[in-house]
Amino acid sequence: MLNSAKSARKNRAKQAAAVGVAAVVAASLAACGSGRTDDAGSGAGLVVGTTDKIFALDPAAAYDNGSLLVENQIYSYLLNFAPGDTTPKPDAAEKCEFTAPTVYTCKIKSGLKFANGNPLTAKSVKFSFDRMVAINDPHGPAALLGNLDKTDVVDDLTVAFTLKVANDQTFPTILPTQAGPIVDEKVFPADKVATDEEVVAAKGYSGPYTISTYDKNKLVEYKANADYTGILGKPKNDSVSTKYYATSDNLKLDLQNGAIDVGYRSFTPTDIDSLRADSKVKVTDGPGGELRYIVFNMNTMPGNTPEQKLAVRKAMASSVDREALAAGVYKGTYQPAYGYVPQGMIGAAEPLKDLYGAKPDKDKAAKFLADAGVATPVTLNLQYNPDHYGSSSSEEYAAVKSQLEASGLFKVNLQSTEWVTYQKERASDGYPMYQFGWYPDFPDGDNYLAPFFGPNNFLQSHFENPGINAQLTAELTEADPVKRVELLEKIQADLAQNHLPTLPLLSGKQVAVSKPGVTGVDETLDGSFKFRFTVLSK
């Protein structure tokens, strides 16, 4: 997904045919009016602070990090990720498995119920997935279900998903994503998005917590749900509050003053650097999977022929200093990225390190250009965004400009544009090369390859290659885990050597900061990118 807003995942819908789903009739949720309920305490218990904002509580319209934080606490899934684990395991399900090449079947635990007391059955699961696809909200995650043909109830506790492509090895990993929360068919509307007030009032969710107080993007209070029996385990705390901040400055200050227990997303690199030296708090790092990279427009980038354009891309790859960016700009909160799948993910590889060097290599860069007949210095019009990818983007791209020009092979015209305009202009071929970022939908290498380099990819960079497409299909359907990793690595080697459609720069960590005495933070910072309150205690 696109960094911060996750909006890019919606564009992946272009890769799949539309799914026709019959509408399911359900009663509309009752509105609770003010948007706030007050049957809970005043914020006592463990307090987590964040700058991420909630977009929506209804999963059909929630496709952002702020909404994901809430979903992780209140919804159950057929499969989910246990803390510290990136392999999907049964949550509401008892077991899930392929019962035919195109049929993935899940047996649901008996006796499950939603927080409002209504039973959770196979009908609830079918309703949830039918509804997600039918609503297809422009702000929602329905695109992740592009390979889902239909969902059928086999019996009260069994549901079968029929897939368009056989042996889709990513489908089990999609079930724990934002496309997979199970909702109550008796209270959620089948054909429209429920408001936050309606979701809070109806309690048609079944995760480890219930919402007791809801003041959107100001304060959310949770109480442990005694009926939850899923993979996340019984909460180690009876109540958790989430406090929302406009800026990381105030988040940092409240953490240092002891007003909150944990700070999670998003501190600046300077914040984190200073907090590491503060004995009153503890900084915990975890794998994050965030990728920062440069996209090349294959039509408008410099070069008179495809061979010259590729030479320019290769010369740039041999001229950037990722380690300097990671250490100098991001204070170690990012690490160099030498491949398309970051370290820690299934299929991670580093082909660019061997091909183009871990450090800038002027002679290698110059040879790429000379062999293709490219005159130097090459003028590069490079665009970046100052408001969507963090306040350090300006410093990052000033450093990239300096590194490229230090080779003597490039002259860089660096420009910035606000996000709304940026999205429109890059999609209309306005930028020959530009900054982008990505958070994973699920911890698998396919999620860093198919959305970027498959047919009708969301980058809209005019890159498409039949050989890469065939390899993507092969890895998607390879059931042998060892062979599948080999295929993922082979795709990246091919991309790096023969195409280089994007230039990976940095891979980001997850960072959380806590008060002394708070435990469990390290357990939840894993490659699933799910921050779970159940393991936190003090």
Beta strands, then each sheet from edge to edge (+ up, - down):
strand 1: 46-50
strand 2: 79-80
strand 3: 89-90
strand 4: 93-100
strand 5: 103-108
strand 6: 148-155
strand 7: 158-163
strand 8: 209-215
strand 9: 219-224
strand 10: 239-244
strand 11: 262-264
strand 12: 282-296
strand 13: 334-336
strand 14: 378-384
strand 15: 410-416
strand 16: 433-438
strand 17: 502-514
sheet 1: 8+ 9- 10+ 1+ 11+ 17- 12+ 16- 14- 15-
sheet 2: 8+ 9- 10+ 1+ 11+ 17- 13+
sheet 3: 2+ 3-
sheet 4: 4+ 5- 7+ 6-
end
